[in-house]
Amino acid sequence: SNDIILIRFALFNLTERYLEREKILRPIEIYFPAETTIVSATFGEALNTDWHGGADPVIEGNLVRLPFESMSPRSTLIFNFIAKGDITSLNVRGETSEHGAIKRIR
């Protein structure tokens, strides 16, 4: 099909502090457009941090909820999403106790 898309979604800890999973107040959620079908969501790779093999991302309709995971300073976690449909926008939500709301960067 021509409308199958691979999305590489990265989480960056741009701070100089270790982000502990206990500090995550609200899990990171990615909202896709309503007409999008999420075929799969999997962990891809970790850069400058360890992946502890936590739970897989959870798909609920057009929402993907990422598992709680600790991150080293200046590190990246990358997830792979396979989606069907026109991906025109993504909304991201999440919150930590030390840094507040997760911010989307482009």
N, C-alpha and C positions, 0 to 999 in steps of 0.2 A: 504494500500500500504506500502511496505517496505521502500520506499524512502521519507517518510514524516518525517520532523525533526522539533523539537521545539528548538529555540535558545533563550536564555536569554541574552540580550545585556545590559550592564550596562555603564552608564556615571558617572564618578567620578569627583567631584570637590575636588582635592587634596590640594588646596590652603587654606590659612587662611582668604581669602576674599570672600565676598558675590558676586556671579556672577549674574549680572543683565541682563535681557533679552535684554536691549538696547545695551549692550556691545558685543552682538553676531553679528559679521560681516558677517559670512557665516554660514548658517544652517548646522547642522550635517547631513551628508549623508553617508549611508552605501551601498557600491557597492558589490553585490553578483556576482558569476560567471554567464556568459551569458546564460548558459544552466539551470540556476536555476529559478524556478517559485515561487514567493512570494505569498503565499495563504492569509496570514493576518499579520498585524503589529498593535499591541495595546500596550498601557501603562500597565505596570505590577504593580510596587510599587515604593514608595519613602522612602528612609532611611535618617533620620536626616535633612529632608527638607520638605516643603509643596509642594504638587502637586496642581496647580491652575486650573486644568481641561481644559487646553488649547486644541488646535486642535489635532485631531488624527494624527498619522504618515501618510505620503502620500506614496503610492506605485506607482512607474512609471517604469514598466518593471522589471529590476533586480536591481533597486535602491529604497531605503527607505529613505525618508527625514523626520527627526524628527522635531517636533514643537519647536519653541523658548520657553524656560522655564528657569526661574530664579532658582538658586541653592544656598543653604546655604554653608558656609565653611565645608569641610570634609563631604560632603553628596554624595548620590547616587540616580540616577534615573534608573529604570530597565524597559526595554521594552521586549515584547514577540513577536517573529517572528515565523510564521509557514511557512516552505518552502518545496518545493518538488524538489528533484534532489540531486546531489552530491555537498555538500558544501566543497570545498577544500580550499577556501581562501575568506577573506572579506577585502575590502579596505575601510578606513574611512577617511572622509574629514570634515573639519569645522574650524572656526577661531573666536577668540574673540579679541577685541581691546586691552585688558590688557595682555593677556597671549599668543597671537599668535595662531599658528595652533594647532588644537586638536591632541593629540598624542595617538596612539594606544598602549596599554599595553597588555601583555598576562598573 
